[in-house]
Amino acid sequence: MEEIRSKTKKQIKKDRSMIKEKEILNQYYHDLLHAKDDNRKVIYTFVPGNITELIRVFDAIPVYPEILSVQAGMRRISDGKIRIAEEAGHSEDVCTYVKCHVGMILQENMGPTGIKIPDPDLLLLSYTGCFTFMKWFEVVQKMFNCPVVMLHVPYQANGQITDEMREYLVKQLKSEYIPVMEKLTGKNYDEDRVKEMTKLSVKAEDDLVAVFESAKHKPSPIDAFFGGVYYIGPIFNGFRGTQEACDFYKFLRNETEERASKKLGPIGPEGEIIEKFRIVVEGAQPWVRFRDNWKMFYDEGAVCVAATYTKVGGFYEWGFRHDPDKPIESMADYCMWCMANMNLVQRVDLVEKYIRNLDADGFLVASIKSCNSYSAGQLAMLKEIEKRTGLPGAFIEYDIVDSRYYSSANVKVRLESYFQMLNEKKRAKRKN
Amino acid sequence: MGYSMGIDLGSTTSKAVIIDDQKQIVGEGLTNTRSNYLVAVKVAEEDARLDLNLSLLGSAIADSAALKEVKNGLFEALMYAFRYNVHIRKVANLKAYCFETINQDIYAGKRGDLQFVLKKVFEKIDAQSGPIVKDIMYDKSRFFRDIIASIYMQTVEEIYKKFNVSFDDLVSVYDKAIIRSENEVTPLSLSEGIEIGLKEQRDKKALDDTQAGIIMKIMNKIDKEIVIDSMVGTGYGRQLLPFPKENIYSEILCHGLGSHHLFPNTRTVLDIGGQDTKAIQVNESGMVTSFNMNDRCAAGCGRFLGYIADQLSIGVQDLSEVASKAKKVIKISSTCTVFSGAEMRSKLNLGERREDLVLSLEHAMAKRAMSLIARSGGVSNEFTFSGGVAKNQSMVTIFDNLVKEHYGDIKMNVSPNSIYAGALGAALFAKRKV
């Protein structure tokens, strides 16, 4: 564990893996900075169900606009970007990831770390579970006047992936996406290279799943919601299929196993979290108040043993792995199988399964003000999960990167009340 | 005997409750929070201790064989003397602060008229001191700021137009002066107050020196015997209380437990406080099983009513009476407090009656709360309405009707002590720690 002194001189505790994760992401921004000099094409695409290997095989670099907005939020510069987008005419009700990204583009496409993000050579619109993605790239396309390839990813309306759905997507990848990339980069599609990359993907995926599953230990050595943000960084941010990702996940897995063997809890904002409550979280983070929010959990001894949010990009825990023998087909499955593309019943099933498998004390639903596609139905989910598990759920509301919608007093009352309620429940159980 | 105390540091009012080992309420204190959280705690706590002292004094006098001959009405007379002398001192201080305030430059040019109006206003306030004190001796849910504000505003409205002053000037003078007044602790100790009362009784020949001496001895003994074993804090300002973390409880849990203690059959509690509305489900032990509260906006909370009252230049405590004269309910939005106020003014300009508008706004507010109740799990058994807004009779009636309309023939509970429900819950949690 390492201590970092922030500007306010407050000590922030971090795991070694967190430091490593940051190094990898720094490398990513360095690559982006030199992309044009290195004659590498830049592809903007979205995180959920992304096809990183099929971008990297052409030596192109992916850029994920949501991640740019997330990082702007964590660095607390998103409010300014949103204001710029609103001044340009985007309504207050528009997704704040979109507005934050648009604000960055309007400021010479300056990224959250202060490094200029190269303009896109192509927009790969992998439309996965979010209607806004389409409008988002419509706006970005107009700003850069660049080509767009749209991957229409069938929604899992019936909670399953059929052969027809897979074929539909594979056909799009083979006949629309790959030819465009070959033309754009001047390189032929190299399936053998993709197979090699996919083998590396599987290794990283195995290790990541082992990390998430370690939450079954008591105390849990991981925090799958707040800490989970660090765990998913490399795999969802363009490093899947690389040796760097494999090395990171091997390291993370070892670190987690070591913590589990020593019966240590995860590292929270100010050191080890002493587990008092095991919580499952459905919903996203208030990135602008990421550490403040985590601190509220930390102070109460609440460890998030599972979170749906860290499965938005891709979902491996029920057995899915990329298949080196059928890389394109498995890429299609990956696109459709991420959390963002699941229907409400699947999301309820997922939370229920987490609660039961990980022996959780409660669950929390975090609703996002500016995200209708993710937040719609969450109250119904809460009621259904309460009914199925007999556990009380908590409901909190805020926004992802717009601090105007984060009321710390309100969130604090809800969280404290909820944890105290769980405490009373435990107390009554002990008494009986 | 050991006691437990709960302190509810709310956004509008601060409350303190003391319970005995039988979980009976033996002391209550209430004050306004708006000026200063920590002073508010001190005032509420002191008030609750005074209340406990007084009730113990009453019991001791009743049980004393030596005072057998004189005790009929004696305690009430002593309590009145104490409360009355506290009250007139507070009024005198407030009056002095008002007169000091008008010395500020912004009131130059109209100072003479302001002095005249204030003189008239305080004559009226002074004249009502006796009845006010008799009233608050038994109704502990009313406090100084609101009681005086009601007379002040009413008198100002009656006379200000005859002078070269505006209504707003006089409101601002009151606001500035009352803040100073509220930042002071009680200007008279209990023993000083009782001594004044004893002197009055001696002068009236209602008791002799020996009997007065016995009472003073009882007083001193009681004060030493009161030991608060445990304290728990709650409310929006709870983090400011100098208590360890485990003695700080969320107001949701405290309101649930406190309301359940007052009404053991209740399973749903609606608490409308200054800046939030909470729908709470409790089990047979009073433990919270589910809750929901208003999100990012305070529309539909107590402050909503405060804002409306301000817009109409009436006291928040007078809204219920205004609403009782309504003849119809008009559809008004309740999504935003400020917009609702604007809508109200626009409808007033169009000729709607203010009585109808007040009732309509209360309806709009109640409907928001009904949505929270539904989201928290609905109403299955007795429904308890608590928090400061439960003092508004018109809101009580609206909720009674709405709950029956949505959930059938459900018994509704409102306690005169409902404003203390959170502090009571905190005291019950404190008791558990002993």
Interface residues (C-beta under 8 A of the other chain):
Chain A: D299 K369 L379 E386 P392 F395 E397 Y398 Y405 S407 A409 N410 V413 R414 E416 S417 Q420 M421 E424 K425 A428
Chain B: Y236 K245 Y249 S250 E251 I252 L253 D276 S285 M287 V288 T289 S290 F291 N292 M293 D295 R296 R375
